[in-house]
Amino acid sequence: MQKDAPAYKGLPTGLEEKAAYASNFYEEDLVTHFAEEEKILKMVVGIQPALDVLIEAIFNEHQELHSLFKLINENPDLAVHLNETGKKLEDHVRKEERELFPMIQESCTEEMMIAIDKSLSAK
């Protein structure tokens, strides 16, 4: 989705094709992913204040990403919108990988991690 991103494993490179792919990805995968992730994150709210702040930020980013993806086909400057949406999604994923997931592992008891794992395995 991002401008100047190299071609990747057969993903579309044309602007309209990128928009269609992004919209489909959102509807088919990301909506469910966000819902499942939020369900799991609610399991760890209240353990540590810093984790709660980070979880709130993640939830806010989910809402922002929902809005950005829903507006893909309505935005007059599609190239700029796709680039912004792609960057926001990439930043969000990096925040989860580099901050959220390590903090969860550091903050949760073994029993909580097992419960999270069971919740993930049920998918």
Sequence and secondary structure as in RCSB ss.txt:
>XXXX:A:sequence
MQKDAPAYKGLPTGLEEKAAYASNFYEEDLVTHFAEEEKILKMVVGIQPALDVLIEAIFNEHQELHSLFKLINEN
PDLAVHLNETGKKLEDHVRKEERELFPMIQESCTEEMMIAIDKSLSAK
>XXXX:A:secstr
  TT    TT   SHHHHHHHHHHHIIIIIHHHHHHHHHHHHTTTTS HHHHHHHHHHHHHHHHHHHHHHTGGG 
SSHHHHHHHHHHHHHHHHHHIIIIIHHHHHHHS HHHHHHHHHHHHT 
